[in-house]
Amino acid sequence: MTYTARDFARELLVELQRGYDVVRLSRWAMATYLKHSHEIEPELKREIMAVVVMEEGPEFEMTGQELREFAERLIV
């Protein structure tokens, strides 16, 4: 079964409902990537890594609103 951008986006929106915490969301995205690494759509890796890298510094962070918009774009 393929893990799609839509799957990731829906899960990201659920995680955002739990609250906006850059470190938690970044680590969640990495855990999600590792869990599904054998079934990820090729273009999805880059999108997941955009969330993973947020922990690396403020220049990589997205705001809560930006993350919601990012997820909504992936769902379409």
C-alpha positions as CSV (number, residue, x, y, z in Angstrom):
1,M,0.0,0.0,0.0
2,T,1.3,3.4,-0.9
3,Y,1.6,6.2,1.7
4,T,0.3,9.2,-0.1
5,A,0.6,13.0,0.3
6,R,-3.1,13.0,1.3
7,D,-2.4,10.5,4.1
8,F,0.5,12.6,5.4
9,A,-1.5,15.8,5.2
10,R,-4.5,14.4,7.1
11,E,-2.2,13.1,9.8
12,L,-0.4,16.4,10.0
13,L,-3.7,18.3,10.4
14,V,-4.5,15.9,13.3
15,E,-1.1,16.6,14.9
16,L,-1.7,20.3,14.5
17,Q,-4.9,20.0,16.4
18,R,-2.8,18.7,19.4
19,G,-1.0,22.0,19.3
20,Y,1.8,23.8,17.5
21,D,5.2,22.7,18.7
22,V,8.1,22.8,16.2
23,V,10.1,20.1,17.9
24,R,7.2,17.7,18.4
25,L,5.9,18.1,14.8
26,S,9.4,17.8,13.4
27,R,10.0,14.5,15.3
28,W,6.5,13.3,14.4
29,A,7.3,13.8,10.7
30,M,10.6,12.0,11.0
31,A,8.9,9.0,12.8
32,T,6.2,9.0,10.1
33,Y,8.8,9.0,7.4
34,L,10.7,6.1,9.0
35,K,7.4,4.2,9.6
36,H,6.4,4.5,6.0
37,S,9.7,4.7,4.2
38,H,9.2,1.6,2.1
39,E,5.8,2.8,0.8
40,I,6.1,6.6,0.4
41,E,5.2,8.2,-2.9
42,P,8.5,9.4,-4.5
43,E,7.6,13.1,-4.5
44,L,6.3,12.9,-0.9
45,K,9.8,12.5,0.7
46,R,10.6,16.1,0.0
47,E,7.4,17.3,1.5
48,I,7.9,15.3,4.7
49,M,11.5,16.5,5.0
50,A,10.2,20.1,4.8
51,V,8.5,19.4,8.2
52,V,11.4,17.4,9.6
53,V,13.9,20.1,9.0
54,M,11.9,22.7,11.0
55,E,13.8,21.6,14.1
56,E,17.1,22.7,12.6
57,G,16.5,26.4,13.1
58,P,14.1,29.3,12.8
59,E,15.0,29.8,9.1
60,F,13.3,26.4,8.4
61,E,10.2,26.8,10.6
62,M,6.7,27.2,9.3
63,T,4.1,28.9,11.4
64,G,1.0,27.0,12.5
65,Q,-1.0,28.7,9.8
66,E,1.7,27.9,7.1
67,L,1.7,24.3,8.2
68,R,-2.1,24.1,7.9
69,E,-2.0,25.7,4.4
70,F,0.9,23.3,3.5
71,A,-1.2,20.3,4.5
72,E,-4.3,21.6,2.7
73,R,-2.3,21.9,-0.5
74,L,-1.2,18.3,-0.1
75,I,-4.7,17.1,0.3
76,V,-5.9,18.4,-3.0
